[in-house]
Amino acid sequence: MKNSKKGFIIPLLLVIIAVLVVGGGVYVYKNKKAEVPAIVDTGAQPVNQNQQQTNTQTPPVSTKKNAPDNPSSNTTEKITSTEPFITILSPNGGEVYKAGDSITIKDASGNLPSGRFIQVYLSSSALLGRTYSPFTLTTINTLLPEEFSITLPSVLLRGSDYIVTVCSRGNPGSSEICGKSGGFTVTPVSPSPHINIISPNGGEIYKIGDKMNITWSASGIESSGLVLSLVSENGTYTTFHETKSGASGSYSWSIPSGMGPVRYKLSIFTISTQILEDRSESYFTILSN
């Protein structure tokens, strides 16, 4: 009897253990299955946050929204200056002319005051800092012609930086309204006119009362005479003689008191509108007694 009870108890324990094992497995399976939706929801949450963050960004500004209703109001207005002006269009730089040529000046101008006259100047380093201005268009002229001609003097020296300046001028003291051309070249008529100082040519020493023997050569000069001057180091001219022609020549000059002690150069230049000049190569000295 005792052995039969033991035989019954052992199968019963096995059944109970089997039930517990199966039941526990079912419980774990249900819990894992229940966690799946939670995992899906958690993974979707960041997507929703990113979408929300994207939606909160400031939308791009529409250019159509800010555009004017009338398209023509977007057109830039042309501003016209009321200031008087002269602009030289030609010569505009680089042209080559020959002394004596007739050249055409083209320009644009506006708002020029009335009761003024138009004057044309010619300048170049070949003119030694001077201007040549025999070109007066008219005594009273409200409007500047858009095109006119001038004749270059036949005595011009070679130069590559000649400039034409056109000015509207009024009474003395009134402002000038001017325009300048580009630089152009003028070639001389052969043979080229020249002045050449032979002596004194620099380095000599004189005293008050000494005789200064001056000699020079000149050719091709259309001038009624030559001017002989001393030029000090500060650029002051002291004229002491004028010749009667533009030919080669010589002159003996007695140095007066009050000229020293100073260093000078001799200058010989033309009297007429043919602007030519030559100077001593270097300075000479006049001593005081």
C-alpha positions in Angstrom: 0.0 0.0 0.0 2.8 2.4 0.9 4.5 1.6 -2.4 1.3 2.3 -4.4 0.9 5.8 -2.7 4.4 6.6 -3.6 3.7 5.6 -7.2 0.8 8.0 -7.4 2.5 11.0 -5.8 5.4 11.0 -8.3 3.1 11.3 -11.5 1.1 14.0 -9.8 4.2 16.1 -9.1 5.2 15.7 -12.7 1.8 16.9 -13.9 2.0 19.9 -11.5 5.5 20.8 -12.7 4.4 20.5 -16.4 1.4 22.8 -15.7 3.6 25.4 -14.1 6.1 25.2 -17.0 3.5 25.6 -19.7 1.7 28.3 -17.7 4.8 30.3 -17.2 5.7 30.0 -20.9 2.2 31.3 -21.9 2.6 34.2 -19.4 6.0 35.2 -20.8 4.7 35.0 -24.4 1.7 37.2 -23.6 3.9 39.8 -21.9 6.3 39.9 -24.9 3.4 40.2 -27.3 1.9 43.0 -25.2 5.2 44.9 -25.4 5.3 45.0 -29.2 2.8 47.9 -29.6 4.7 49.9 -27.0 7.9 49.4 -29.0 6.2 50.6 -32.2 4.7 53.7 -30.5 8.1 54.6 -29.0 9.8 54.3 -32.4 7.2 56.5 -34.0 7.4 59.3 -31.4 10.7 60.8 -32.7 9.3 60.9 -36.2 6.4 62.9 -35.0 8.7 65.3 -33.1 10.9 65.8 -36.2 7.8 66.5 -38.3 6.6 69.0 -35.7 10.0 70.7 -35.6 10.0 71.0 -39.4 6.5 72.5 -39.4 7.5 75.2 -36.8 10.3 76.6 -39.1 9.6 80.0 -40.6 8.2 79.5 -44.1 10.2 81.2 -47.0 9.1 84.7 -47.8 7.2 84.8 -51.1 8.7 87.3 -53.6 5.3 87.4 -55.3 3.6 88.5 -52.1 6.0 91.5 -51.8 6.0 92.4 -55.5 4.1 95.6 -56.4 0.7 95.3 -57.9 1.9 97.5 -60.8 4.9 96.0 -62.6 5.8 99.3 -64.1 6.4 100.9 -60.7 9.5 98.7 -60.5 11.2 100.5 -63.4 14.3 102.7 -62.5 13.8 106.3 -63.2 16.5 108.1 -65.3 18.0 111.0 -63.4 19.0 113.9 -65.5 21.6 116.3 -64.1 20.8 120.0 -64.1 24.5 121.0 -63.6 26.1 122.6 -66.6 28.7 120.4 -68.3 30.9 120.0 -71.4 32.2 116.6 -72.4 34.7 116.2 -75.3 33.9 113.0 -77.3 36.6 113.4 -79.9 39.6 113.5 -79.9 39.3 110.8 -77.2 43.0 109.8 -77.0 45.6 108.1 -79.2 45.0 110.1 -82.4 48.0 111.3 -84.5 47.9 114.7 -86.2 50.5 116.8 -88.1 51.2 120.4 -87.2 49.0 122.5 -89.5 46.2 119.8 -89.7 42.5 120.7 -89.3 41.0 118.5 -86.6 37.3 118.0 -85.8 36.1 118.5 -82.2 33.0 116.6 -81.2 31.3 117.3 -77.8 28.2 117.0 -75.7 27.1 119.8 -73.5 24.1 121.0 -71.5 22.7 123.7 -69.2 25.3 126.2 -70.2 24.5 129.7 -69.0 23.7 132.4 -71.6 25.7 135.4 -72.3 29.1 133.6 -72.3 31.7 132.8 -74.9 33.3 129.6 -75.9 37.1 129.3 -76.0 39.4 126.4 -77.0 42.8 125.8 -75.5 45.6 123.6 -76.7 48.1 122.4 -74.1 51.1 119.9 -73.9 54.3 119.4 -72.1 55.9 120.3 -75.5 54.6 123.8 -75.0 56.6 124.1 -71.8 53.7 124.6 -69.4 52.0 127.3 -71.6 48.6 127.0 -73.4 48.0 127.9 -77.0 44.5 129.5 -77.4 43.9 131.3 -80.7 40.5 129.5 -81.1 37.6 131.6 -80.0 34.3 130.3 -81.6 32.2 133.3 -80.9 31.9 136.3 -78.5 28.5 135.3 -77.1 27.2 131.8 -77.4 24.6 130.1 -75.3 25.0 126.6 -76.9 28.2 124.9 -77.8 28.1 123.4 -81.3 28.2 119.6 -81.2 30.9 119.6 -83.9 33.4 122.2 -85.0 37.0 122.3 -86.4 40.2 123.9 -85.4 43.5 124.2 -87.3 46.6 123.2 -85.4 49.4 125.8 -85.6 52.1 124.8 -88.1 54.8 125.6 -85.6 53.9 123.0 -83.0 56.7 120.8 -81.7 56.5 117.0 -81.5 54.5 115.8 -78.5 52.3 112.8 -77.5 50.2 114.5 -74.7 48.4 117.3 -76.6 45.0 118.0 -75.1 42.2 120.2 -76.3 40.2 122.0 -73.6 36.9 123.6 -74.4 35.5 126.2 -71.9 32.4 128.3 -71.5 33.5 131.6 -69.9 31.7 134.6 -68.6 32.8 137.8 -66.9 36.0 137.9 -65.0 35.5 136.2 -61.6 32.8 133.9 -62.9 33.3 130.2 -62.9 34.5 128.3 -66.0 32.7 125.3 -67.3 35.3 123.1 -69.2 35.8 119.7 -70.8 39.0 118.1 -71.9 39.8 115.7 -74.7 42.0 112.6 -74.5 45.7 113.0 -75.2 46.8 112.9 -78.8 50.1 113.1 -80.7 51.2 116.0 -83.0 54.2 115.5 -85.3 56.1 118.6 -86.5 56.5 120.0 -90.0 60.1 119.3 -91.2 62.5 120.7 -90.5 61.6 121.0 -86.8 62.1 124.5 -85.4 64.6 124.7 -82.6 66.6 127.0 -80.3 69.9 125.7 -78.9 72.0 127.6 -76.3 75.7 127.3 -76.9 77.0 129.4 -74.0 76.8 129.9 -71.1 75.8 126.2 -70.7 76.5 125.6 -67.0 79.3 125.6 -64.5 80.6 129.1 -65.3 81.4 131.6 -62.5 80.7 135.4 -63.0 81.0 138.5 -60.8 79.0 141.7 -60.9 80.2 143.9 -63.8 81.6 140.9 -65.8 80.7 140.5 -69.5 78.6 137.4 -70.2 79.0 136.4 -73.8 75.9 134.6 -75.0 75.6 132.6 -78.2 72.8 130.4 -79.6 71.7 128.7 -82.8 68.1 128.8 -84.1 66.3 127.6 -87.2 62.7 127.3 -88.5 61.4 129.9 -86.1 58.6 132.1 -87.3 59.0 134.7 -84.6 59.6 138.5 -84.6 62.3 138.0 -81.9 63.8 136.1 -79.0 63.7 136.9 -75.3 66.9 136.4 -73.3 66.4 135.9 -69.5 68.0 134.5 -66.4 66.1 131.9 -64.5 67.0 131.5 -60.8 66.8 128.2 -58.8 63.4 129.3 -57.5 62.0 129.7 -61.0 62.1 133.6 -61.2 62.7 135.0 -64.6 64.8 138.2 -65.1 64.6 139.4 -68.7 67.5 141.5 -69.9 67.4 141.5 -73.7 65.1 141.0 -76.8 66.4 140.3 -80.3 64.8 141.5 -83.5 64.6 138.2 -85.2 64.4 134.5 -84.5 67.7 133.7 -86.2 71.0 132.4 -84.7 73.0 135.1 -82.9 75.1 136.3 -80.0 74.9 139.0 -77.4 77.3 140.4 -74.8 75.7 141.4 -71.5 77.2 143.4 -68.6 76.0 141.8 -65.3 74.4 144.5 -63.2 74.5 144.9 -59.4 72.0 143.0 -57.4 72.2 139.8 -59.4 74.4 137.8 -56.9 75.1 135.7 -55.1 72.7 133.4 -57.0 72.8 130.4 -59.3 71.1 130.8 -62.7 70.3 129.2 -66.0 70.1 131.2 -69.3 66.7 131.0 -71.0 66.0 131.9 -74.6 62.4 131.7 -75.8 60.2 133.0 -78.7 58.1 136.1 -78.5 55.2 135.0 -80.8 52.6 132.3 -80.4 55.2 129.8 -81.6 56.3 128.6 -78.1 59.9 127.5 -78.1 62.4 127.6 -75.3 65.9 126.4 -74.5 67.8 126.6 -71.2 71.4 126.1 -70.1 72.1 122.4 -69.4 73.0 123.3 -65.7 73.4 126.2 -63.4 76.1 128.9 -63.5 77.0 131.2 -60.6 77.0 135.0 -60.3 79.0 136.2 -57.2 78.4 139.5 -55.5 81.4 141.9 -55.1 
